[in-house]
Amino acid sequence: MLSRRLFVGSFPAWTLVAAARPASAQAWPQRTVRILVPFAAGGNADIIARIIAQRLGETLGQPFIVEARPGASGALAAEAVARAAPDGYTLFMGSPSQIAITPFITKTAYDPVKDFAPISVIGTNPKVWAIYAGLPVDTFAQFVDYVRQRPNQLAYADAGAGSIPHLSTELVLKRAGLQMIRASYKGNAPSTTDLVAGHISTSFTNLSGVLPYAATGGLKLLAVASEQRSPHIPNVPTFAEAGLPGIVILTWNGLMAPAGTPRDIIGRLAQEIGRAVKDPAIAERLASNGVDALGNTPQEFATLITADIALWREAIKIAGVDLRN
C-alpha cells in the first residue's frame, strides 16, 4: 500500500542539523528575509508563501519577501537556498517535488536530506481525480470502465516526466489497469484550461487548482487522494471509497532553511508559523485556495519528509523515470 503513514521514532541526524551552530537569533531578524519559491508567481506555492510572509513580517518586524525562481522542476530555487548562508535570511518554500522526487530521478546540485533544515509545513493539499465534464461518467468506477474500453485513446495531463502529476497518475493507472496517453504541460493552469475545454480527459491534480471549476460544473471530481473526505468537497469519495484502496497522496508546502541555520531561528520561525495558521483569518485564506493549514514542528516535518521519500521512490520505480544514470 502506498498510503503515507507518519510515524514516531528516532529521527535521523539530519533532522537536528540546525543545532550544529550556536544559538544566535536574539537579534534576528535585522533585515529583509527572502523566501524562494520554486514555481512561477501566481501558483499555489506562491500564494501560500505570500500569505505566510505577510504574517511573519508583521510578527517579526522585518519584511519577508517572496521571490519566484522556477526552473528545473524547482531545483534552481532549491540549489540557491542550499548554497545560501545559514543565517535565517534566505528560506525555501519546499514541496515534495524538490525534496522527495527530483533528487531521486535526476542529478541535482543539492542533497535533499543534508542541505536543508525543515522548519514547518504551512499546509497540505489533497490530490483529486478531475475529469472533463462532458465525459459520460459520474463515478471513478464508471471512468475506469470507460477508459478500459478505449485503451490509449484518451489523454491525461502531467507536468513532465517525474512530476507529481506524472508519477501519481501512473500509479493510479497501474493500480486500475488502465492505458492512457500522456499530455505534458508547463504548469497546472494550462492543463486545467484544456481539461475544462475537453482537449484532455483527466488530470490528477491539487484540489486548489480545480476547486473553482468544480464548483461551477466546469469539470467533475471523482475521487480524492486522502484518508478521509476533504471538507472542501465532502461529496467526493476517497479512492478507497471509490474502489481503489491504497491511494493516499497529499502535496505539501513547507518552509525550510539552509542546513546549519541556528536552531533558535528554526524554532522561532516554526513557532510563528504554528501561531499564524491557527489564526482563523489565515486558515480561511489558505482554505479558500484548497489548502488545509498544518503548522507542524521541525521534527514532525522531518518525519513527513522521510515518509515521503519512501513513498515517491516506490512511485518512481513504478513509472520507470530514474534518469540519474
C-alpha positions as CSV (number, residue, x, y, z in Angstrom):
1,M,0.0,0.0,0.0
2,L,1.4,3.4,-1.0
3,S,-0.6,5.4,1.5
4,R,1.6,7.6,3.7
5,R,1.8,6.7,7.4
6,L,3.6,9.2,9.5
7,F,5.4,7.5,12.4
8,V,7.1,8.4,15.6
9,G,10.5,7.1,16.2
10,S,14.1,8.0,16.3
11,F,15.0,10.8,13.9
12,P,18.0,10.7,11.6
13,A,20.8,13.0,12.4
14,W,19.9,15.4,9.6
15,T,16.8,16.5,11.4
16,L,18.9,18.1,14.0
17,V,21.4,19.7,11.7
18,A,20.2,23.1,12.6
19,A,21.6,22.6,16.1
20,A,25.2,22.4,14.7
21,R,25.6,26.2,15.0
22,P,25.5,28.2,18.3
23,A,22.2,29.9,19.1
24,S,22.4,33.5,17.7
25,A,18.9,34.6,17.0
26,Q,18.4,37.1,19.8
27,A,18.7,40.0,17.3
28,W,17.3,38.1,14.3
29,P,15.9,39.4,12.0
30,Q,17.6,42.7,11.5
31,R,16.9,43.0,7.7
32,T,14.8,41.6,4.9
33,V,14.2,37.9,4.7
34,R,13.8,36.2,1.3
35,I,11.6,33.2,0.7
36,L,12.4,31.5,-2.6
37,V,9.5,29.7,-4.3
38,P,10.4,27.1,-6.9
39,F,7.4,27.8,-9.1
40,A,6.1,30.7,-11.1
41,A,4.3,33.6,-9.4
42,G,0.6,33.2,-9.1
43,G,0.6,29.5,-8.4
44,N,-0.5,27.7,-5.2
45,A,3.0,27.7,-3.6
46,D,3.4,31.4,-4.4
47,I,0.1,32.2,-2.8
48,I,0.9,30.2,0.3
49,A,4.3,31.8,0.6
50,R,2.8,35.3,0.3
51,I,0.2,34.6,3.0
52,I,2.7,33.4,5.5
53,A,5.3,36.0,4.5
54,Q,2.9,38.8,5.3
55,R,2.2,37.4,8.7
56,L,5.8,36.7,9.5
57,G,6.8,40.3,8.5
58,E,4.1,41.6,10.9
59,T,5.1,39.5,13.9
60,L,8.9,39.6,13.4
61,G,9.2,43.2,12.5
62,Q,11.1,42.9,9.2
63,P,10.0,42.4,5.6
64,F,9.6,38.9,4.3
65,I,9.6,39.0,0.6
66,V,8.7,36.2,-1.8
67,E,10.9,35.6,-4.8
68,A,9.7,33.2,-7.5
69,R,12.5,31.2,-9.1
70,P,11.1,28.5,-11.3
71,G,13.1,26.1,-13.4
72,A,14.4,22.5,-13.5
73,S,11.3,21.2,-11.6
74,G,12.1,23.6,-8.7
75,A,15.8,22.5,-8.5
76,L,17.1,26.0,-9.3
77,A,15.5,27.5,-6.2
78,A,16.4,24.6,-4.0
79,E,20.1,24.8,-5.1
80,A,20.1,28.6,-4.4
81,V,18.9,28.1,-0.9
82,A,21.2,25.1,-0.3
83,R,24.2,27.4,-1.2
84,A,22.9,30.4,0.8
85,A,24.4,31.4,4.2
86,P,22.7,29.6,7.1
87,D,21.8,32.9,8.8
88,G,18.0,32.9,8.6
89,Y,17.8,35.4,5.8
90,T,17.2,33.0,2.9
91,L,14.4,30.5,3.2
92,F,12.8,27.9,0.8
93,M,9.2,27.1,0.2
94,G,9.7,23.5,-0.4
95,S,7.4,20.8,-1.7
96,P,7.6,17.0,-2.4
97,S,8.9,17.7,-5.9
98,Q,12.2,19.2,-4.8
99,I,12.7,17.2,-1.7
100,A,11.4,13.7,-2.4
101,I,11.2,13.3,-6.2
102,T,13.6,15.4,-8.3
103,P,16.9,14.4,-6.5
104,F,15.9,10.7,-7.0
105,I,15.2,10.9,-10.7
106,T,17.9,13.3,-11.9
107,K,21.2,14.7,-10.7
108,T,20.9,17.8,-8.6
109,A,23.5,20.1,-7.0
110,Y,21.9,19.7,-3.6
111,D,21.1,16.9,-1.2
112,P,17.5,17.0,0.0
113,V,18.5,15.5,3.4
114,K,21.8,17.0,4.2
115,D,21.4,20.5,2.8
116,F,18.2,21.7,4.4
117,A,16.7,22.2,7.9
118,P,12.9,21.6,7.9
119,I,11.0,24.4,9.7
120,S,7.3,23.8,9.4
121,V,4.7,22.7,6.8
122,I,2.3,25.5,6.3
123,G,-0.4,23.4,4.7
124,T,-1.3,20.3,2.7
125,N,-3.3,20.0,-0.4
126,P,-5.0,16.7,-1.3
127,K,-4.8,15.5,-4.9
128,V,-8.1,14.9,-6.7
129,W,-9.0,13.0,-9.8
130,A,-10.7,15.5,-12.1
131,I,-12.3,14.8,-15.4
132,Y,-13.7,16.7,-18.4
133,A,-17.4,17.4,-17.5
134,G,-18.5,16.1,-20.9
135,L,-17.4,12.5,-20.3
136,P,-20.5,10.3,-19.8
137,V,-19.4,9.1,-16.4
138,D,-20.1,10.2,-12.9
139,T,-18.1,7.9,-10.7
140,F,-14.5,6.6,-10.6
141,A,-15.7,3.1,-11.3
142,Q,-17.5,4.3,-14.4
143,F,-14.5,6.2,-15.5
144,V,-12.3,3.0,-15.2
145,D,-14.8,1.0,-17.3
146,Y,-15.0,3.9,-19.9
147,V,-11.2,4.1,-20.3
148,R,-10.7,0.4,-20.2
149,Q,-12.8,0.1,-23.3
150,R,-10.7,2.7,-25.0
151,P,-7.0,1.8,-24.4
152,N,-4.6,4.5,-25.4
153,Q,-7.3,6.7,-26.8
154,L,-7.8,9.2,-24.0
155,A,-5.2,11.6,-22.6
156,Y,-4.2,12.7,-19.1
157,A,-2.3,15.8,-18.1
158,D,1.1,15.8,-16.5
159,A,3.8,18.4,-15.9
160,G,6.7,16.4,-17.4
161,A,8.4,13.1,-16.7
162,G,8.9,12.6,-13.0
163,S,6.5,15.4,-12.0
164,I,4.0,14.7,-9.2
165,P,1.1,14.6,-11.7
166,H,3.0,12.1,-13.8
167,L,4.1,9.8,-11.0
168,S,0.8,9.8,-9.2
169,T,-1.3,9.3,-12.3
170,E,0.9,6.4,-13.5
171,L,0.4,4.9,-10.0
172,V,-3.4,5.1,-10.3
173,L,-3.4,3.8,-13.9
174,K,-1.3,0.8,-13.0
175,R,-3.5,0.0,-10.0
176,A,-6.6,0.3,-12.1
177,G,-5.2,-1.5,-15.1
178,L,-5.7,1.4,-17.5
179,Q,-3.8,2.7,-20.5
180,M,-3.9,6.4,-21.4
181,I,-1.8,8.9,-23.4
182,R,0.4,11.4,-21.6
183,A,-0.1,15.1,-22.4
184,S,2.7,17.2,-20.8
185,Y,2.1,20.8,-19.8
186,K,4.2,23.5,-18.2
187,G,2.2,24.2,-15.1
188,N,-1.3,23.4,-13.8
189,A,-3.1,26.4,-15.2
190,P,-2.8,25.5,-18.9
191,S,-3.7,21.8,-18.3
192,T,-6.7,22.8,-16.3
193,T,-7.8,25.1,-19.1
194,D,-7.5,22.2,-21.6
195,L,-9.3,19.9,-19.2
196,V,-12.3,22.2,-18.9
197,A,-12.3,22.6,-22.7
198,G,-12.2,18.8,-23.2
199,H,-8.9,18.6,-25.0
200,I,-7.8,16.1,-22.4
201,S,-9.9,13.7,-20.4
202,T,-8.4,13.8,-16.9
203,S,-5.9,15.4,-14.5
204,F,-4.8,14.1,-11.1
205,T,-4.0,17.4,-9.6
206,N,-4.1,19.6,-6.5
207,L,-7.6,20.3,-5.3
208,S,-6.9,24.0,-5.0
209,G,-6.3,24.4,-8.8
210,V,-9.6,22.8,-9.8
211,L,-12.0,23.6,-7.0
212,P,-13.4,26.8,-8.6
213,Y,-14.2,24.9,-11.8
214,A,-15.8,22.0,-10.0
215,A,-18.0,24.4,-8.0
216,T,-19.4,25.8,-11.3
217,G,-19.7,22.5,-13.1
218,G,-16.8,23.1,-15.4
219,L,-15.4,19.7,-14.6
220,K,-16.1,16.7,-12.4
221,L,-14.2,15.4,-9.4
222,L,-14.4,11.6,-9.0
223,A,-12.0,10.8,-6.1
224,V,-9.8,12.5,-3.5
225,A,-6.4,11.0,-2.5
226,S,-6.7,11.4,1.2
227,E,-7.6,9.1,4.0
228,Q,-10.8,10.9,4.8
229,R,-13.0,13.0,2.6
230,S,-11.9,16.6,2.2
231,P,-14.1,19.2,4.0
232,H,-13.8,21.3,0.9
233,I,-15.6,18.6,-1.2
234,P,-17.5,16.4,1.2
235,N,-19.5,14.8,-1.5
236,V,-16.4,13.4,-3.3
237,P,-15.3,10.0,-2.1
238,T,-11.8,8.9,-1.3
239,F,-10.1,6.5,-3.6
240,A,-10.7,3.7,-1.1
241,E,-14.4,4.5,-1.1
242,A,-14.3,4.7,-4.9
243,G,-12.9,1.2,-5.2
244,L,-9.1,1.7,-5.4
245,P,-7.6,1.5,-1.9
246,G,-4.1,2.5,-1.0
247,I,-4.0,5.8,-2.9
248,V,-3.3,8.5,-0.3
249,I,-1.2,11.4,-1.7
250,L,-1.0,14.8,-0.1
251,T,1.2,17.5,-1.5
252,W,2.6,20.0,1.0
253,N,4.3,23.3,1.1
254,G,6.7,23.9,3.9
255,L,9.3,26.4,4.9
256,M,12.9,25.2,5.0
257,A,16.3,26.8,5.7
258,P,19.9,26.0,4.7
259,A,21.4,23.3,6.8
260,G,23.3,24.8,9.8
261,T,20.8,27.6,10.4
262,P,20.8,28.2,14.2
263,R,18.3,26.1,16.0
264,D,16.7,29.0,17.8
265,I,15.9,30.7,14.4
266,I,14.4,27.5,13.2
267,G,12.3,27.2,16.4
268,R,11.2,30.8,16.3
269,L,10.0,30.5,12.7
270,A,8.2,27.2,13.4
271,Q,6.5,28.8,16.4
272,E,5.4,31.8,14.5
273,I,4.0,29.7,11.6
274,G,2.2,27.5,14.1
275,R,0.5,30.6,15.6
276,A,-0.2,32.0,12.2
277,V,-2.1,29.0,10.8
278,K,-4.2,28.8,13.9
279,D,-5.5,32.3,13.2
280,P,-8.9,31.9,11.7
281,A,-8.2,34.6,9.1
282,I,-5.1,32.9,7.9
283,A,-6.7,29.5,7.9
284,E,-9.6,30.8,5.9
285,R,-7.2,32.4,3.3
286,L,-5.5,29.0,3.0
287,A,-8.8,27.1,2.8
288,S,-10.0,29.4,0.1
289,N,-7.1,28.0,-2.0
290,G,-7.9,24.4,-1.1
291,V,-5.1,24.2,1.5
292,D,-5.5,22.6,4.9
293,A,-3.5,24.5,7.4
294,L,-1.0,22.5,9.4
295,G,1.9,24.3,11.1
296,N,3.8,21.3,12.4
297,T,7.1,21.2,14.3
298,P,10.5,20.8,12.7
299,Q,10.7,17.2,14.0
300,E,7.3,16.4,12.6
301,F,8.2,17.9,9.3
302,A,11.4,15.8,9.2
303,T,9.4,12.7,9.7
304,L,7.0,13.6,7.0
305,I,9.9,14.1,4.6
306,T,11.3,10.7,5.5
307,A,7.9,9.0,4.8
308,D,7.5,11.0,1.5
309,I,10.9,9.9,0.2
310,A,9.9,6.3,0.7
311,L,6.5,6.9,-1.0
312,W,7.9,8.6,-4.1
313,R,10.8,6.3,-4.5
314,E,8.3,3.5,-5.0
315,A,6.2,5.6,-7.4
316,I,9.4,6.5,-9.3
317,K,10.2,2.8,-9.7
318,I,6.7,2.1,-11.0
319,A,6.9,4.9,-13.5
320,G,10.5,3.9,-14.6
321,V,11.8,7.5,-14.7
322,D,15.1,7.3,-12.8
323,L,17.3,9.4,-15.1
324,R,20.4,9.7,-12.9
325,N,22.4,7.1,-14.9
